[in-house]
Each structure stands twice: as C-alpha cells, then as structure tokens.
Amino acid sequence: METLDLLRSLSDEKNAAFQYKLTPGIDRERFLGVRLPDIRALARKIANEPETEAFLNTLPHFYFDENMLHGVLISQIKDFSACVAAVERFLPFVDNWAVCDTILPAAFTRNKALALPYAKKWLRSPHTYTCRFGIETLMRHYLDNSFEPELPAHVASVRSDEYYIKMMAAWYFATALAKQWESVIPFIENRALDEWTHNKTIQKARESFRVTPEHKEYLKTLRV
C-alpha cells in the first residue's frame, strides 16, 4: 500500500476533530485523525521500505498526519548526516507546533557536538517553526552534561512576536532554571527576556516539580 493509503486506513474522525481544535491555522480537511501511537508504530513498520524514501522526498504533504509521520520517520534516522539533511529539507514545510515538536532525532543525542551549530543556526531563522525547533533542540540536548553557559544567551537574544516561538523560549528557560539554576537565574534577574516570555518563564518554572520551593518563592518576586 502507498504511505497515504496506510495512514487513511488508521484514520479516526473523532480524533481528527480533536486534533483540529488543538492546531490553529490548519484547515479541518487536512486532518485524518491518526493517533500518534499508531503513527509511531507505522513509522517503525515502514522505516526500511522503498516507498518510505520516496515519501520523505515528496514535499510538501497535504495532510497533517503525513507531516507527523514525516517527523517521526526523521527521528528514526540513525546516520547523523542523513538525519540533519532530512531535517533541513523538512523544516521549511513545518507549519504547526505539533509537527515541529514531533521531530526528535535520536541521531542528535549521539552527536551533540555536530548538532550544536545547526541548532544555533535554526533559532536565527525567520521561519517560526525552524526557530522553534532550534530552541527546542537546545532545550532537549544541551541542558544536562552538554550544557555550556553561553547557550542561554542565544535563546535570550531571539526576538519575535510569534506565540509559538515565545512559548518555546519560556519552556526553555523554565527547564534551564530547573537544571542550571546558577547559570540561568541572572537572565531573569536582569530581565534579558521580553516581558511576556519573562513572566511565562516564571509561571512555568513555578509550576514545575523540578524547581525547589525556595527558588519558586524567589521567582515570584521577579515577576514584571
């Protein structure tokens, strides 16, 4: 079966309506309603099929579900060079937060030094979801053992009115406060972020179980 036919066989009208409500800006007719666990299972099943390479090279897709599958398939590519090439080919066509956040390349985990320059480049992109993906990459891979004190400044320097960029920046800094408090709290103390992102960061950090009660109380005093 063709990849799209496989997706259609897994469609769920009720779930399509639910996904549509969660994904602003995407027309209702573009949702088949395939559930994410089913998309992941399908990706594992077809990863090595000849049709899959053709699917990955055929852009843009029409259906939201095709884009979700595309993101999951990219996440499975083991070779770093092939993976980053596939990511760069796909990012310009990503048009919503859900697809963006589905791209979780395992190859980046194993090649953090190689992935870092790409993350820095992506977060400078004028394209909303390329920028969001760059910030997300720094959040997912560079807040633990690979943390570098200069990295939060790259995120802090991003200026955008786009909600999905600002929300990701807040998510990044809230996570960074939980993991790298001493290095990151100066960005909040010195108001290095725009007001909305600053306050959203504090809100998300105070909601996190990973931030200590003492730190949460201090953050409360820093709201703008």
C-alpha positions in Angstrom: 0.0 0.0 0.0 1.0 3.6 -0.6 2.0 5.5 2.6 -1.0 7.8 2.4 -3.3 4.8 2.0 -1.7 3.3 5.1 -2.5 6.5 7.0 -6.0 6.6 5.7 -6.6 3.1 7.0 -5.8 4.3 10.5 -7.9 7.5 10.3 -10.2 8.4 13.2 -12.8 11.1 12.6 -13.3 11.9 16.3 -9.6 12.3 16.8 -9.4 14.4 13.7 -11.8 16.9 15.2 -9.9 16.9 18.4 -6.5 17.5 16.7 -8.1 20.3 14.6 -9.1 22.2 17.8 -5.5 21.9 19.1 -3.8 23.1 16.0 -4.7 26.6 15.0 -4.2 27.7 11.4 -4.6 24.3 9.8 -7.7 23.6 7.7 -10.0 20.9 9.0 -9.8 18.9 5.8 -6.1 18.3 6.4 -6.7 16.0 9.4 -7.2 12.3 9.1 -7.1 11.8 12.8 -4.4 9.1 13.0 -3.3 8.8 16.7 0.3 9.4 17.5 1.0 5.9 18.8 -0.4 4.5 15.6 1.9 6.9 13.6 4.9 5.8 15.6 4.0 2.1 15.0 3.6 2.7 11.3 6.9 4.6 11.2 8.7 1.6 12.7 7.0 -0.8 10.3 7.8 1.1 7.1 11.2 2.7 8.0 13.1 0.5 5.6 10.5 0.2 2.9 11.5 1.6 -0.6 8.3 3.7 -0.6 9.4 5.5 2.5 12.4 7.2 0.9 10.0 8.5 -1.9 7.6 9.7 0.8 10.4 11.6 2.6 11.5 13.2 -0.7 8.0 14.3 -1.7 7.2 17.7 -0.2 5.0 19.4 0.7 2.5 17.0 2.1 -1.2 17.8 2.2 -2.3 16.1 5.4 -1.3 17.0 8.9 -0.9 13.2 9.5 1.6 12.9 6.7 3.7 15.6 8.3 3.5 13.9 11.7 4.7 10.7 10.1 7.4 12.5 8.3 8.7 14.0 11.6 8.7 10.6 13.3 10.5 8.9 10.4 13.2 11.6 10.5 13.6 10.9 14.2 14.5 7.3 13.4 17.3 8.0 11.0 20.5 6.8 12.7 23.1 8.4 10.5 23.7 12.0 11.6 24.5 13.5 8.2 21.4 11.8 6.6 19.3 12.9 9.6 20.3 16.5 9.6 19.9 16.7 5.8 16.3 15.3 6.2 15.6 17.8 9.0 16.8 20.8 6.9 14.7 19.6 3.9 11.6 19.3 6.0 11.7 22.3 8.4 10.6 24.9 5.8 7.3 22.9 5.3 6.5 22.6 9.0 3.5 24.8 9.7 2.4 24.0 13.2 3.7 23.3 16.7 2.6 19.7 16.9 4.6 18.6 13.8 7.6 20.7 15.0 7.6 19.0 18.4 7.3 15.5 16.9 10.8 15.8 15.3 13.0 14.2 18.0 16.2 12.9 16.2 17.9 10.2 18.1 21.0 10.9 16.0 21.3 14.3 17.7 21.6 12.6 21.1 24.6 10.7 19.9 26.2 13.6 18.0 25.7 16.6 20.2 28.9 18.4 19.1 27.8 18.1 15.5 24.2 19.1 16.1 25.0 22.3 18.1 26.0 24.6 15.2 22.7 23.6 13.4 20.6 24.4 16.5 22.3 27.9 16.7 21.6 28.5 13.0 18.0 27.3 13.2 17.0 29.5 16.1 18.1 32.5 13.9 15.6 31.6 11.2 12.7 34.0 10.4 10.6 30.9 9.8 8.5 30.3 13.0 8.9 26.6 13.3 12.5 26.4 12.3 13.3 28.9 15.0 11.1 26.9 17.5 12.9 23.7 16.6 16.3 25.3 17.1 15.3 26.4 20.6 13.8 23.1 21.3 17.0 21.3 20.2 19.0 23.4 22.7 16.4 22.5 25.4 16.4 18.8 24.8 20.1 18.2 24.3 22.1 20.9 26.0 20.8 21.5 29.5 22.5 18.5 31.1 26.0 17.2 30.6 26.4 19.1 27.4 25.4 22.5 28.9 27.5 25.5 28.1 27.0 28.7 30.0 26.9 30.8 26.8 24.0 28.8 25.3 21.1 30.5 27.1 22.2 33.9 25.6 21.4 32.5 22.2 17.8 31.9 23.2 17.5 35.1 25.1 18.6 37.1 22.0 15.7 35.7 19.9 13.1 38.4 19.5 9.8 37.5 17.9 6.1 38.3 18.3 5.2 34.7 17.3 3.4 33.0 20.1 4.9 29.6 19.4 8.5 30.9 19.5 7.9 32.9 22.7 6.3 29.9 24.3 9.2 27.6 23.4 11.7 30.2 24.8 9.7 30.3 28.0 9.7 26.5 28.1 13.5 26.5 27.5 14.2 28.9 30.3 11.9 27.2 32.8 13.6 23.9 32.1 17.0 25.6 32.3 16.1 27.1 35.7 15.3 23.6 36.9 18.6 22.2 35.6 21.1 25.0 35.6 19.8 27.5 38.2 23.0 29.4 39.0 23.9 30.0 35.3 20.4 30.9 34.2 18.8 32.9 37.0 20.7 36.0 36.0 18.7 36.1 32.8 15.6 36.5 34.9 17.1 38.9 37.4 18.5 41.1 34.7 15.2 40.9 32.6 17.0 39.7 29.5 13.8 38.4 28.0 10.8 40.3 26.7 8.1 40.9 29.4 5.7 38.2 28.2 8.4 35.5 27.9 9.9 36.6 31.3 6.6 36.2 33.1 5.7 33.0 31.3 9.1 31.5 32.2 8.4 32.3 35.9 4.9 30.8 35.7 6.2 27.6 34.1 9.1 27.3 36.5 6.8 27.8 39.5 4.6 25.0 38.1 7.5 22.6 37.7 8.1 19.9 40.3 11.8 20.1 39.5 12.2 23.6 40.8 12.7 23.9 44.6 10.1 25.7 46.8 12.7 28.2 47.8 13.5 29.0 44.1 9.8 29.2 43.3 9.3 31.8 46.0 12.3 33.9 44.8 11.0 33.7 41.2 7.7 35.1 42.4 9.4 38.3 43.5 10.9 38.7 40.0 7.6 39.0 38.1 7.3 42.1 35.9 
